Amino acid sequence: MLVCERRGYGLYRTSTQTSARRLYYYLCIGFDAYRHLKGAVCDNPPVRRDQLDAVVWKEVVRLLEDPSIIADELNHRL
């Protein structure tokens, strides 16, 4: 469901361990050098899951507060 803004590749969830906790983030498939013959094709930085969650929930709340936004989008796509 997540797509890289620069390359259009899908993003996948990965994690890293710090001394205090585990951090989850999303990374473009194009960022991984081993996936491509000529190395990494995307330099888009990873997106931290906690930051993305905040943006997504804000949008969900907005849509729930104004269902006409969803109806307008459905009508536009039809």
mmCIF file of the N, C-alpha and C atoms, coordinates in Angstrom:
data_MODEL
# 
_entry.id   MODEL 
# 
loop_
_atom_site.group_PDB 
_atom_site.id 
_atom_site.type_symbol 
_atom_site.label_atom_id 
_atom_site.label_alt_id 
_atom_site.label_comp_id 
_atom_site.label_asym_id 
_atom_site.label_entity_id 
_atom_site.label_seq_id 
_atom_site.pdbx_PDB_ins_code 
_atom_site.Cartn_x 
_atom_site.Cartn_y 
_atom_site.Cartn_z 
_atom_site.occupancy 
_atom_site.B_iso_or_equiv 
_atom_site.pdbx_formal_charge 
_atom_site.auth_seq_id 
_atom_site.auth_comp_id 
_atom_site.auth_asym_id 
_atom_site.auth_atom_id 
_atom_site.pdbx_PDB_model_num 
ATOM 1   N N  . MET A 1 1  ? 0.802   -1.195 0.000   1.00 0.00 ? 1  MET A N  1 
ATOM 2   C CA . MET A 1 1  ? 0.000   0.000  0.000   1.00 0.00 ? 1  MET A CA 1 
ATOM 3   C C  . MET A 1 1  ? 0.844   1.257  0.000   1.00 0.00 ? 1  MET A C  1 
ATOM 4   N N  . LEU A 1 2  ? 2.077   1.156  0.436   1.00 0.00 ? 2  LEU A N  1 
ATOM 5   C CA . LEU A 1 2  ? 2.956   2.324  0.423   1.00 0.00 ? 2  LEU A CA 1 
ATOM 6   C C  . LEU A 1 2  ? 3.828   2.286  -0.820  1.00 0.00 ? 2  LEU A C  1 
ATOM 7   N N  . VAL A 1 3  ? 3.987   3.440  -1.452  1.00 0.00 ? 3  VAL A N  1 
ATOM 8   C CA . VAL A 1 3  ? 4.752   3.530  -2.692  1.00 0.00 ? 3  VAL A CA 1 
ATOM 9   C C  . VAL A 1 3  ? 5.778   4.650  -2.563  1.00 0.00 ? 3  VAL A C  1 
ATOM 10  N N  . CYS A 1 4  ? 6.972   4.396  -3.053  1.00 0.00 ? 4  CYS A N  1 
ATOM 11  C CA . CYS A 1 4  ? 8.038   5.393  -3.033  1.00 0.00 ? 4  CYS A CA 1 
ATOM 12  C C  . CYS A 1 4  ? 7.677   6.560  -3.944  1.00 0.00 ? 4  CYS A C  1 
ATOM 13  N N  . GLU A 1 5  ? 7.828   7.753  -3.419  1.00 0.00 ? 5  GLU A N  1 
ATOM 14  C CA . GLU A 1 5  ? 7.504   8.962  -4.171  1.00 0.00 ? 5  GLU A CA 1 
ATOM 15  C C  . GLU A 1 5  ? 8.457   9.160  -5.359  1.00 0.00 ? 5  GLU A C  1 
ATOM 16  N N  . ARG A 1 6  ? 9.698   8.770  -5.215  1.00 0.00 ? 6  ARG A N  1 
ATOM 17  C CA . ARG A 1 6  ? 10.692  9.011  -6.262  1.00 0.00 ? 6  ARG A CA 1 
ATOM 18  C C  . ARG A 1 6  ? 10.688  7.956  -7.356  1.00 0.00 ? 6  ARG A C  1 
ATOM 19  N N  . ARG A 1 7  ? 10.573  6.680  -6.974  1.00 0.00 ? 7  ARG A N  1 
ATOM 20  C CA . ARG A 1 7  ? 10.733  5.596  -7.948  1.00 0.00 ? 7  ARG A CA 1 
ATOM 21  C C  . ARG A 1 7  ? 9.466   4.813  -8.241  1.00 0.00 ? 7  ARG A C  1 
ATOM 22  N N  . GLY A 1 8  ? 8.474   4.916  -7.378  1.00 0.00 ? 8  GLY A N  1 
ATOM 23  C CA . GLY A 1 8  ? 7.243   4.177  -7.595  1.00 0.00 ? 8  GLY A CA 1 
ATOM 24  C C  . GLY A 1 8  ? 7.301   2.731  -7.126  1.00 0.00 ? 8  GLY A C  1 
ATOM 25  N N  . TYR A 1 9  ? 8.412   2.325  -6.527  1.00 0.00 ? 9  TYR A N  1 
ATOM 26  C CA . TYR A 1 9  ? 8.527   0.977  -5.971  1.00 0.00 ? 9  TYR A CA 1 
ATOM 27  C C  . TYR A 1 9  ? 7.734   0.891  -4.672  1.00 0.00 ? 9  TYR A C  1 
ATOM 28  N N  . GLY A 1 10 ? 7.393   -0.329 -4.294  1.00 0.00 ? 10 GLY A N  1 
ATOM 29  C CA . GLY A 1 10 ? 6.734   -0.537 -3.018  1.00 0.00 ? 10 GLY A CA 1 
ATOM 30  C C  . GLY A 1 10 ? 7.699   -0.332 -1.863  1.00 0.00 ? 10 GLY A C  1 
ATOM 31  N N  . LEU A 1 11 ? 7.141   -0.002 -0.712  1.00 0.00 ? 11 LEU A N  1 
ATOM 32  C CA . LEU A 1 11 ? 7.936   0.111  0.510   1.00 0.00 ? 11 LEU A CA 1 
ATOM 33  C C  . LEU A 1 11 ? 7.670   -1.118 1.375   1.00 0.00 ? 11 LEU A C  1 
ATOM 34  N N  . TYR A 1 12 ? 8.659   -1.535 2.101   1.00 0.00 ? 12 TYR A N  1 
ATOM 35  C CA . TYR A 1 12 ? 8.489   -2.662 3.004   1.00 0.00 ? 12 TYR A CA 1 
ATOM 36  C C  . TYR A 1 12 ? 8.936   -2.261 4.399   1.00 0.00 ? 12 TYR A C  1 
ATOM 37  N N  . ARG A 1 13 ? 8.379   -2.974 5.387   1.00 0.00 ? 13 ARG A N  1 
ATOM 38  C CA . ARG A 1 13 ? 8.716   -2.664 6.774   1.00 0.00 ? 13 ARG A CA 1 
ATOM 39  C C  . ARG A 1 13 ? 9.964   -3.420 7.192   1.00 0.00 ? 13 ARG A C  1 
ATOM 40  N N  . THR A 1 14 ? 10.823  -2.735 7.888   1.00 0.00 ? 14 THR A N  1 
ATOM 41  C CA . THR A 1 14 ? 12.022  -3.347 8.435   1.00 0.00 ? 14 THR A CA 1 
ATOM 42  C C  . THR A 1 14 ? 12.273  -2.718 9.808   1.00 0.00 ? 14 THR A C  1 
ATOM 43  N N  . SER A 1 15 ? 13.292  -3.167 10.490  1.00 0.00 ? 15 SER A N  1 
ATOM 44  C CA . SER A 1 15 ? 13.545  -2.632 11.824  1.00 0.00 ? 15 SER A CA 1 
ATOM 45  C C  . SER A 1 15 ? 15.039  -2.609 12.118  1.00 0.00 ? 15 SER A C  1 
ATOM 46  N N  . THR A 1 16 ? 15.371  -1.887 13.163  1.00 0.00 ? 16 THR A N  1 
ATOM 47  C CA . THR A 1 16 ? 16.735  -1.840 13.671  1.00 0.00 ? 16 THR A CA 1 
ATOM 48  C C  . THR A 1 16 ? 16.667  -1.759 15.188  1.00 0.00 ? 16 THR A C  1 
ATOM 49  N N  . GLN A 1 17 ? 17.681  -2.257 15.822  1.00 0.00 ? 17 GLN A N  1 
ATOM 50  C CA . GLN A 1 17 ? 17.722  -2.268 17.285  1.00 0.00 ? 17 GLN A CA 1 
ATOM 51  C C  . GLN A 1 17 ? 18.682  -1.200 17.775  1.00 0.00 ? 17 GLN A C  1 
ATOM 52  N N  . THR A 1 18 ? 18.198  -0.329 18.652  1.00 0.00 ? 18 THR A N  1 
ATOM 53  C CA . THR A 1 18 ? 19.084  0.625  19.318  1.00 0.00 ? 18 THR A CA 1 
ATOM 54  C C  . THR A 1 18 ? 19.378  0.063  20.708  1.00 0.00 ? 18 THR A C  1 
ATOM 55  N N  . SER A 1 19 ? 20.157  0.766  21.464  1.00 0.00 ? 19 SER A N  1 
ATOM 56  C CA . SER A 1 19 ? 20.450  0.293  22.819  1.00 0.00 ? 19 SER A CA 1 
ATOM 57  C C  . SER A 1 19 ? 19.206  0.335  23.707  1.00 0.00 ? 19 SER A C  1 
ATOM 58  N N  . ALA A 1 20 ? 18.260  1.194  23.367  1.00 0.00 ? 20 ALA A N  1 
ATOM 59  C CA . ALA A 1 20 ? 17.077  1.362  24.205  1.00 0.00 ? 20 ALA A CA 1 
ATOM 60  C C  . ALA A 1 20 ? 15.841  0.622  23.693  1.00 0.00 ? 20 ALA A C  1 
ATOM 61  N N  . ARG A 1 21 ? 15.688  0.521  22.357  1.00 0.00 ? 21 ARG A N  1 
ATOM 62  C CA . ARG A 1 21 ? 14.457  -0.065 21.816  1.00 0.00 ? 21 ARG A CA 1 
ATOM 63  C C  . ARG A 1 21 ? 14.629  -0.456 20.356  1.00 0.00 ? 21 ARG A C  1 
ATOM 64  N N  . ARG A 1 22 ? 13.615  -1.102 19.838  1.00 0.00 ? 22 ARG A N  1 
ATOM 65  C CA . ARG A 1 22 ? 13.587  -1.473 18.423  1.00 0.00 ? 22 ARG A CA 1 
ATOM 66  C C  . ARG A 1 22 ? 12.789  -0.415 17.667  1.00 0.00 ? 22 ARG A C  1 
ATOM 67  N N  . LEU A 1 23 ? 13.353  0.074  16.565  1.00 0.00 ? 23 LEU A N  1 
ATOM 68  C CA . LEU A 1 23 ? 12.681  1.055  15.719  1.00 0.00 ? 23 LEU A CA 1 
ATOM 69  C C  . LEU A 1 23 ? 12.226  0.378  14.434  1.00 0.00 ? 23 LEU A C  1 
ATOM 70  N N  . TYR A 1 24 ? 10.981  0.638  14.047  1.00 0.00 ? 24 TYR A N  1 
ATOM 71  C CA . TYR A 1 24 ? 10.442  0.108  12.801  1.00 0.00 ? 24 TYR A CA 1 
ATOM 72  C C  . TYR A 1 24 ? 10.341  1.248  11.806  1.00 0.00 ? 24 TYR A C  1 
ATOM 73  N N  . TYR A 1 25 ? 10.612  0.929  10.555  1.00 0.00 ? 25 TYR A N  1 
ATOM 74  C CA . TYR A 1 25 ? 10.499  1.936  9.515   1.00 0.00 ? 25 TYR A CA 1 
ATOM 75  C C  . TYR A 1 25 ? 10.214  1.273  8.180   1.00 0.00 ? 25 TYR A C  1 
ATOM 76  N N  . TYR A 1 26 ? 9.823   2.094  7.200   1.00 0.00 ? 26 TYR A N  1 
ATOM 77  C CA . TYR A 1 26 ? 9.526   1.622  5.853   1.00 0.00 ? 26 TYR A CA 1 
ATOM 78  C C  . TYR A 1 26 ? 10.632  2.085  4.915   1.00 0.00 ? 26 TYR A C  1 
ATOM 79  N N  . LEU A 1 27 ? 10.996  1.200  4.001   1.00 0.00 ? 27 LEU A N  1 
ATOM 80  C CA . LEU A 1 27 ? 12.123  1.445  3.115   1.00 0.00 ? 27 LEU A CA 1 
ATOM 81  C C  . LEU A 1 27 ? 11.743  1.066  1.686   1.00 0.00 ? 27 LEU A C  1 
ATOM 82  N N  . CYS A 1 28 ? 12.167  1.866  0.725   1.00 0.00 ? 28 CYS A N  1 
ATOM 83  C CA . CYS A 1 28 ? 11.913  1.592  -0.693  1.00 0.00 ? 28 CYS A CA 1 
ATOM 84  C C  . CYS A 1 28 ? 12.711  0.366  -1.137  1.00 0.00 ? 28 CYS A C  1 
ATOM 85  N N  . ILE A 1 29 ? 12.078  -0.490 -1.913  1.00 0.00 ? 29 ILE A N  1 
ATOM 86  C CA . ILE A 1 29 ? 12.773  -1.669 -2.436  1.00 0.00 ? 29 ILE A CA 1 
ATOM 87  C C  . ILE A 1 29 ? 13.961  -1.252 -3.308  1.00 0.00 ? 29 ILE A C  1 
ATOM 88  N N  . GLY A 1 30 ? 13.873  -0.097 -3.946  1.00 0.00 ? 30 GLY A N  1 
ATOM 89  C CA . GLY A 1 30 ? 14.967  0.401  -4.772  1.00 0.00 ? 30 GLY A CA 1 
ATOM 90  C C  . GLY A 1 30 ? 16.194  0.824  -3.983  1.00 0.00 ? 30 GLY A C  1 
ATOM 91  N N  . PHE A 1 31 ? 16.056  0.954  -2.673  1.00 0.00 ? 31 PHE A N  1 
ATOM 92  C CA . PHE A 1 31 ? 17.157  1.366  -1.812  1.00 0.00 ? 31 PHE A CA 1 
ATOM 93  C C  . PHE A 1 31 ? 18.156  0.227  -1.579  1.00 0.00 ? 31 PHE A C  1 
ATOM 94  N N  . ASP A 1 32 ? 17.682  -1.004 -1.702  1.00 0.00 ? 32 ASP A N  1 
ATOM 95  C CA . ASP A 1 32 ? 18.519  -2.178 -1.439  1.00 0.00 ? 32 ASP A CA 1 
ATOM 96  C C  . ASP A 1 32 ? 19.400  -2.502 -2.642  1.00 0.00 ? 32 ASP A C  1 
ATOM 97  N N  . ALA A 1 33 ? 20.695  -2.333 -2.483  1.00 0.00 ? 33 ALA A N  1 
ATOM 98  C CA . ALA A 1 33 ? 21.632  -2.553 -3.586  1.00 0.00 ? 33 ALA A CA 1 
ATOM 99  C C  . ALA A 1 33 ? 21.607  -3.992 -4.090  1.00 0.00 ? 33 ALA A C  1 
ATOM 100 N N  . TYR A 1 34 ? 21.409  -4.956 -3.205  1.00 0.00 ? 34 TYR A N  1 
ATOM 101 C CA . TYR A 1 34 ? 21.455  -6.355 -3.622  1.00 0.00 ? 34 TYR A CA 1 
ATOM 102 C C  . TYR A 1 34 ? 20.275  -6.749 -4.514  1.00 0.00 ? 34 TYR A C  1 
ATOM 103 N N  . ARG A 1 35 ? 19.262  -5.947 -4.582  1.00 0.00 ? 35 ARG A N  1 
ATOM 104 C CA . ARG A 1 35 ? 18.086  -6.263 -5.398  1.00 0.00 ? 35 ARG A CA 1 
ATOM 105 C C  . ARG A 1 35 ? 18.252  -5.849 -6.864  1.00 0.00 ? 35 ARG A C  1 
ATOM 106 N N  . HIS A 1 36 ? 19.281  -5.064 -7.163  1.00 0.00 ? 36 HIS A N  1 
ATOM 107 C CA . HIS A 1 36 ? 19.446  -4.516 -8.508  1.00 0.00 ? 36 HIS A CA 1 
ATOM 108 C C  . HIS A 1 36 ? 20.873  -4.759 -8.997  1.00 0.00 ? 36 HIS A C  1 
ATOM 109 N N  . LEU A 1 37 ? 21.018  -5.057 -10.271 1.00 0.00 ? 37 LEU A N  1 
ATOM 110 C CA . LEU A 1 37 ? 22.325  -5.395 -10.833 1.00 0.00 ? 37 LEU A CA 1 
ATOM 111 C C  . LEU A 1 37 ? 23.353  -4.282 -10.680 1.00 0.00 ? 37 LEU A C  1 
ATOM 112 N N  . LYS A 1 38 ? 22.920  -3.046 -10.817 1.00 0.00 ? 38 LYS A N  1 
ATOM 113 C CA . LYS A 1 38 ? 23.858  -1.919 -10.744 1.00 0.00 ? 38 LYS A CA 1 
ATOM 114 C C  . LYS A 1 38 ? 23.848  -1.230 -9.386  1.00 0.00 ? 38 LYS A C  1 
ATOM 115 N N  . GLY A 1 39 ? 23.328  -1.883 -8.378  1.00 0.00 ? 39 GLY A N  1 
ATOM 116 C CA . GLY A 1 39 ? 23.279  -1.300 -7.041  1.00 0.00 ? 39 GLY A CA 1 
ATOM 117 C C  . GLY A 1 39 ? 21.972  -0.571 -6.789  1.00 0.00 ? 39 GLY A C  1 
ATOM 118 N N  . ALA A 1 40 ? 21.921  0.129  -5.700  1.00 0.00 ? 40 ALA A N  1 
ATOM 119 C CA . ALA A 1 40 ? 20.706  0.841  -5.298  1.00 0.00 ? 40 ALA A CA 1 
ATOM 120 C C  . ALA A 1 40 ? 20.285  1.847  -6.365  1.00 0.00 ? 40 ALA A C  1 
ATOM 121 N N  . VAL A 1 41 ? 18.986  1.918  -6.615  1.00 0.00 ? 41 VAL A N  1 
ATOM 122 C CA . VAL A 1 41 ? 18.470  2.847  -7.619  1.00 0.00 ? 41 VAL A CA 1 
ATOM 123 C C  . VAL A 1 41 ? 17.646  3.965  -6.990  1.00 0.00 ? 41 VAL A C  1 
ATOM 124 N N  . CYS A 1 42 ? 17.513  3.953  -5.676  1.00 0.00 ? 42 CYS A N  1 
ATOM 125 C CA . CYS A 1 42 ? 16.738  4.973  -4.980  1.00 0.00 ? 42 CYS A CA 1 
ATOM 126 C C  . CYS A 1 42 ? 17.500  5.428  -3.738  1.00 0.00 ? 42 CYS A C  1 
ATOM 127 N N  . ASP A 1 43 ? 17.501  6.726  -3.515  1.00 0.00 ? 43 ASP A N  1 
ATOM 128 C CA . ASP A 1 43 ? 18.162  7.248  -2.323  1.00 0.00 ? 43 ASP A CA 1 
ATOM 129 C C  . ASP A 1 43 ? 17.160  7.904  -1.371  1.00 0.00 ? 43 ASP A C  1 
ATOM 130 N N  . ASN A 1 44 ? 15.884  7.578  -1.561  1.00 0.00 ? 44 ASN A N  1 
ATOM 131 C CA . ASN A 1 44 ? 14.851  8.097  -0.676  1.00 0.00 ? 44 ASN A CA 1 
ATOM 132 C C  . ASN A 1 44 ? 15.096  7.577  0.743   1.00 0.00 ? 44 ASN A C  1 
ATOM 133 N N  . PRO A 1 45 ? 15.101  8.440  1.738   1.00 0.00 ? 45 PRO A N  1 
ATOM 134 C CA . PRO A 1 45 ? 15.387  7.981  3.106   1.00 0.00 ? 45 PRO A CA 1 
ATOM 135 C C  . PRO A 1 45 ? 14.248  7.139  3.669   1.00 0.00 ? 45 PRO A C  1 
ATOM 136 N N  . PRO A 1 46 ? 14.547  6.290  4.638   1.00 0.00 ? 46 PRO A N  1 
ATOM 137 C CA . PRO A 1 46 ? 13.498  5.491  5.277   1.00 0.00 ? 46 PRO A CA 1 
ATOM 138 C C  . PRO A 1 46 ? 12.503  6.383  6.020   1.00 0.00 ? 46 PRO A C  1 
ATOM 139 N N  . VAL A 1 47 ? 11.284  5.873  6.180   1.00 0.00 ? 47 VAL A N  1 
ATOM 140 C CA . VAL A 1 47 ? 10.235  6.585  6.903   1.00 0.00 ? 47 VAL A CA 1 
ATOM 141 C C  . VAL A 1 47 ? 9.952   5.818  8.183   1.00 0.00 ? 47 VAL A C  1 
ATOM 142 N N  . ARG A 1 48 ? 10.073  6.472  9.326   1.00 0.00 ? 48 ARG A N  1 
ATOM 143 C CA . ARG A 1 48 ? 9.815   5.793  10.600  1.00 0.00 ? 48 ARG A CA 1 
ATOM 144 C C  . ARG A 1 48 ? 8.335   5.491  10.756  1.00 0.00 ? 48 ARG A C  1 
ATOM 145 N N  . ARG A 1 49 ? 8.041   4.290  11.229  1.00 0.00 ? 49 ARG A N  1 
ATOM 146 C CA . ARG A 1 49 ? 6.659   3.849  11.364  1.00 0.00 ? 49 ARG A CA 1 
ATOM 147 C C  . ARG A 1 49 ? 5.874   4.740  12.316  1.00 0.00 ? 49 ARG A C  1 
ATOM 148 N N  . ASP A 1 50 ? 6.456   5.136  13.419  1.00 0.00 ? 50 ASP A N  1 
ATOM 149 C CA . ASP A 1 50 ? 5.712   5.955  14.377  1.00 0.00 ? 50 ASP A CA 1 
ATOM 150 C C  . ASP A 1 50 ? 5.319   7.304  13.778  1.00 0.00 ? 50 ASP A C  1 
ATOM 151 N N  . GLN A 1 51 ? 6.162   7.870  12.934  1.00 0.00 ? 51 GLN A N  1 
ATOM 152 C CA . GLN A 1 51 ? 5.836   9.139  12.285  1.00 0.00 ? 51 GLN A CA 1 
ATOM 153 C C  . GLN A 1 51 ? 4.757   8.952  11.223  1.00 0.00 ? 51 GLN A C  1 
ATOM 154 N N  . LEU A 1 52 ? 4.855   7.863  10.470  1.00 0.00 ? 52 LEU A N  1 
ATOM 155 C CA . LEU A 1 52 ? 3.859   7.574  9.448   1.00 0.00 ? 52 LEU A CA 1 
ATOM 156 C C  . LEU A 1 52 ? 2.503   7.276  10.086  1.00 0.00 ? 52 LEU A C  1 
ATOM 157 N N  . ASP A 1 53 ? 2.489   6.529  11.177  1.00 0.00 ? 53 ASP A N  1 
ATOM 158 C CA . ASP A 1 53 ? 1.236   6.221  11.874  1.00 0.00 ? 53 ASP A CA 1 
ATOM 159 C C  . ASP A 1 53 ? 0.492   7.491  12.264  1.00 0.00 ? 53 ASP A C  1 
ATOM 160 N N  . ALA A 1 54 ? 1.213   8.491  12.735  1.00 0.00 ? 54 ALA A N  1 
ATOM 161 C CA . ALA A 1 54 ? 0.580   9.742  13.145  1.00 0.00 ? 54 ALA A CA 1 
ATOM 162 C C  . ALA A 1 54 ? -0.105  10.425 11.963  1.00 0.00 ? 54 ALA A C  1 
ATOM 163 N N  . VAL A 1 55 ? 0.544   10.433 10.812  1.00 0.00 ? 55 VAL A N  1 
ATOM 164 C CA . VAL A 1 55 ? -0.028  11.059 9.615   1.00 0.00 ? 55 VAL A CA 1 
ATOM 165 C C  . VAL A 1 55 ? -1.250  10.280 9.140   1.00 0.00 ? 55 VAL A C  1 
ATOM 166 N N  . VAL A 1 56 ? -1.152  8.956  9.132   1.00 0.00 ? 56 VAL A N  1 
ATOM 167 C CA . VAL A 1 56 ? -2.260  8.117  8.664   1.00 0.00 ? 56 VAL A CA 1 
ATOM 168 C C  . VAL A 1 56 ? -3.475  8.283  9.578   1.00 0.00 ? 56 VAL A C  1 
ATOM 169 N N  . TRP A 1 57 ? -3.275  8.242  10.883  1.00 0.00 ? 57 TRP A N  1 
ATOM 170 C CA . TRP A 1 57 ? -4.400  8.380  11.809  1.00 0.00 ? 57 TRP A CA 1 
ATOM 171 C C  . TRP A 1 57 ? -5.048  9.759  11.699  1.00 0.00 ? 57 TRP A C  1 
ATOM 172 N N  . LYS A 1 58 ? -4.266  10.779 11.458  1.00 0.00 ? 58 LYS A N  1 
ATOM 173 C CA . LYS A 1 58 ? -4.829  12.118 11.282  1.00 0.00 ? 58 LYS A CA 1 
ATOM 174 C C  . LYS A 1 58 ? -5.759  12.146 10.069  1.00 0.00 ? 58 LYS A C  1 
ATOM 175 N N  . GLU A 1 59 ? -5.352  11.487 8.993   1.00 0.00 ? 59 GLU A N  1 
ATOM 176 C CA . GLU A 1 59 ? -6.171  11.417 7.784   1.00 0.00 ? 59 GLU A CA 1 
ATOM 177 C C  . GLU A 1 59 ? -7.421  10.564 8.007   1.00 0.00 ? 59 GLU A C  1 
ATOM 178 N N  . VAL A 1 60 ? -7.301  9.459  8.727   1.00 0.00 ? 60 VAL A N  1 
ATOM 179 C CA . VAL A 1 60 ? -8.458  8.609  9.027   1.00 0.00 ? 60 VAL A CA 1 
ATOM 180 C C  . VAL A 1 60 ? -9.499  9.402  9.821   1.00 0.00 ? 60 VAL A C  1 
ATOM 181 N N  . VAL A 1 61 ? -9.048  10.124 10.817  1.00 0.00 ? 61 VAL A N  1 
ATOM 182 C CA . VAL A 1 61 ? -9.962  10.939 11.621  1.00 0.00 ? 61 VAL A CA 1 
ATOM 183 C C  . VAL A 1 61 ? -10.649 11.986 10.751  1.00 0.00 ? 61 VAL A C  1 
ATOM 184 N N  . ARG A 1 62 ? -9.897  12.606 9.866   1.00 0.00 ? 62 ARG A N  1 
ATOM 185 C CA . ARG A 1 62 ? -10.476 13.617 8.960   1.00 0.00 ? 62 ARG A CA 1 
ATOM 186 C C  . ARG A 1 62 ? -11.568 13.010 8.095   1.00 0.00 ? 62 ARG A C  1 
ATOM 187 N N  . LEU A 1 63 ? -11.326 11.804 7.563   1.00 0.00 ? 63 LEU A N  1 
ATOM 188 C CA . LEU A 1 63 ? -12.318 11.145 6.722   1.00 0.00 ? 63 LEU A CA 1 
ATOM 189 C C  . LEU A 1 63 ? -13.546 10.726 7.525   1.00 0.00 ? 63 LEU A C  1 
ATOM 190 N N  . LEU A 1 64 ? -13.353 10.282 8.754   1.00 0.00 ? 64 LEU A N  1 
ATOM 191 C CA . LEU A 1 64 ? -14.485 9.895  9.590   1.00 0.00 ? 64 LEU A CA 1 
ATOM 192 C C  . LEU A 1 64 ? -15.341 11.103 9.985   1.00 0.00 ? 64 LEU A C  1 
ATOM 193 N N  . GLU A 1 65 ? -14.693 12.233 10.157  1.00 0.00 ? 65 GLU A N  1 
ATOM 194 C CA . GLU A 1 65 ? -15.424 13.446 10.528  1.00 0.00 ? 65 GLU A CA 1 
ATOM 195 C C  . GLU A 1 65 ? -16.189 14.044 9.346   1.00 0.00 ? 65 GLU A C  1 
ATOM 196 N N  . ASP A 1 66 ? -15.750 13.748 8.129   1.00 0.00 ? 66 ASP A N  1 
ATOM 197 C CA . ASP A 1 66 ? -16.409 14.283 6.937   1.00 0.00 ? 66 ASP A CA 1 
ATOM 198 C C  . ASP A 1 66 ? -16.522 13.194 5.873   1.00 0.00 ? 66 ASP A C  1 
ATOM 199 N N  . PRO A 1 67 ? -17.533 12.318 5.983   1.00 0.00 ? 67 PRO A N  1 
ATOM 200 C CA . PRO A 1 67 ? -17.688 11.202 5.035   1.00 0.00 ? 67 PRO A CA 1 
ATOM 201 C C  . PRO A 1 67 ? -17.932 11.649 3.591   1.00 0.00 ? 67 PRO A C  1 
ATOM 202 N N  . SER A 1 68 ? -18.314 12.910 3.395   1.00 0.00 ? 68 SER A N  1 
ATOM 203 C CA . SER A 1 68 ? -18.541 13.380 2.023   1.00 0.00 ? 68 SER A CA 1 
ATOM 204 C C  . SER A 1 68 ? -17.248 13.345 1.203   1.00 0.00 ? 68 SER A C  1 
ATOM 205 N N  . ILE A 1 69 ? -16.104 13.406 1.860   1.00 0.00 ? 69 ILE A N  1 
ATOM 206 C CA . ILE A 1 69 ? -14.815 13.323 1.147   1.00 0.00 ? 69 ILE A CA 1 
ATOM 207 C C  . ILE A 1 69 ? -14.703 11.972 0.453   1.00 0.00 ? 69 ILE A C  1 
ATOM 208 N N  . ILE A 1 70 ? -15.104 10.919 1.143   1.00 0.00 ? 70 ILE A N  1 
ATOM 209 C CA . ILE A 1 70 ? -15.053 9.577  0.558   1.00 0.00 ? 70 ILE A CA 1 
ATOM 210 C C  . ILE A 1 70 ? -16.049 9.464  -0.582  1.00 0.00 ? 70 ILE A C  1 
ATOM 211 N N  . ALA A 1 71 ? -17.279 9.965  -0.369  1.00 0.00 ? 71 ALA A N  1 
ATOM 212 C CA . ALA A 1 71 ? -18.304 9.919  -1.415  1.00 0.00 ? 71 ALA A CA 1 
ATOM 213 C C  . ALA A 1 71 ? -17.847 10.686 -2.659  1.00 0.00 ? 71 ALA A C  1 
ATOM 214 N N  . ASP A 1 72 ? -17.250 11.845 -2.474  1.00 0.00 ? 72 ASP A N  1 
ATOM 215 C CA . ASP A 1 72 ? -16.751 12.634 -3.614  1.00 0.00 ? 72 ASP A CA 1 
ATOM 216 C C  . ASP A 1 72 ? -15.674 11.872 -4.377  1.00 0.00 ? 72 ASP A C  1 
ATOM 217 N N  . GLU A 1 73 ? -14.761 11.219 -3.652  1.00 0.00 ? 73 GLU A N  1 
ATOM 218 C CA . GLU A 1 73 ? -13.692 10.457 -4.307  1.00 0.00 ? 73 GLU A CA 1 
ATOM 219 C C  . GLU A 1 73 ? -14.261 9.273  -5.079  1.00 0.00 ? 73 GLU A C  1 
ATOM 220 N N  . LEU A 1 74 ? -15.226 8.574  -4.495  1.00 0.00 ? 74 LEU A N  1 
ATOM 221 C CA . LEU A 1 74 ? -15.860 7.449  -5.201  1.00 0.00 ? 74 LEU A CA 1 
ATOM 222 C C  . LEU A 1 74 ? -16.555 7.910  -6.478  1.00 0.00 ? 74 LEU A C  1 
ATOM 223 N N  . ASN A 1 75 ? -17.286 9.021  -6.386  1.00 0.00 ? 75 ASN A N  1 
ATOM 224 C CA . ASN A 1 75 ? -17.953 9.568  -7.573  1.00 0.00 ? 75 ASN A CA 1 
ATOM 225 C C  . ASN A 1 75 ? -16.947 9.984  -8.634  1.00 0.00 ? 75 ASN A C  1 
ATOM 226 N N  . HIS A 1 76 ? -15.847 10.546 -8.217  1.00 0.00 ? 76 HIS A N  1 
ATOM 227 C CA . HIS A 1 76 ? -14.795 10.961 -9.162  1.00 0.00 ? 76 HIS A CA 1 
ATOM 228 C C  . HIS A 1 76 ? -14.225 9.750  -9.902  1.00 0.00 ? 76 HIS A C  1 
ATOM 229 N N  . ARG A 1 77 ? -14.021 8.655  -9.186  1.00 0.00 ? 77 ARG A N  1 
ATOM 230 C CA . ARG A 1 77 ? -13.426 7.460  -9.796  1.00 0.00 ? 77 ARG A CA 1 
ATOM 231 C C  . ARG A 1 77 ? -14.404 6.698  -10.681 1.00 0.00 ? 77 ARG A C  1 
ATOM 232 N N  . LEU A 1 78 ? -15.697 6.843  -10.440 1.00 0.00 ? 78 LEU A N  1 
ATOM 233 C CA . LEU A 1 78 ? -16.701 6.192  -11.281 1.00 0.00 ? 78 LEU A CA 1 
ATOM 234 C C  . LEU A 1 78 ? -16.823 6.912  -12.596 1.00 0.00 ? 78 LEU A C  1 
# 
